[in-house]
Amino acid sequence: LGTSRSSLFLVYSTVQKMHDAFECIPVVEKLPIQIESIAACGSTLLVGTSKGHLLLYEISSPGDVPSQKFKVELKRTNRNFAKKPIVQLEVIAELGIIISLSDNLVSIHDLDTFGLRCALQKSKGATLFSIDFQVSRPFNVSPPIYQLRMCVVVRRKLELLEWRDGGFEELKADLGLPDIAKSIAWCGDCLCVGFRKDYMLLKTATGETSDLFPTGKQQEPLITPVANGQLALGTALAVINYQCLNAFI
């Protein structure tokens, strides 16, 4: 999914054209409010706005023909979700929670009611967060075991948290950074961090770091997790395998 300030687009994977890996299709256009963040969960799309409103859309697939228009229906609206712009959203449907960043504070809301569960006071001053959610079934035991980790960027440090017994608790001591992180993503037991000038890999257990490569001429470092244990970095989408990188740190 992608956004402009007032529209939502679905980036649709396609193999119809030799040189086009994806097709961009508008699903919601010209909203009367500025979009700040989005999060998808199955056919459900959550939209955070500049006024702190939270919108929930249901998107129906057009079938096997990607050029057909998607059916989009606004299911719910919460105008009191936050007092300031909702700059980041994540949804963990299995745990029934929404994680949001607004007014430099990370908060946890109930997915069903949108009600506030808690605000993480230690995260005051936060500018960014990244989550790592894993589902495992050891020995095919039911129900599945969920593991949720979160890294919160607060100035020049990283706060590491883990979901336990219905709430986030400190995973380990904060880690210091040489600069303010502009982008971040989990990669196994490491974090890939994007600064203004370069990218770095950081091992959470020890704090050891390894420089990757400079960001180049782009304005903001970009890090996007993709399939098969890989990260896409930068506007040119240089793909790295973080499982291999972990061996060098």
Secondary structure, 3 states (H helix, E strand, C coil): CEECCCCEEEEEEEEEECCEEEEEEEEECCCCCCEEEEEEECCEEEEEECCCCEEEEEEECCCCCCCCCCEEEEEEEECCCCCCCEEEEEEEHHHCEEEEEECCEEEEEECCCCCEEEECHHHCCEEEEEEEEEEECHHHCCCCEEEEEEEEEECCEEEEEEEECCEEEEEEEEEECCCCCCEEEEECCEEEEECCCEEEEEECCCCCEEEEEECCCCCCCCEEEECCCEEEECCCCEEEEHHHHHHHC
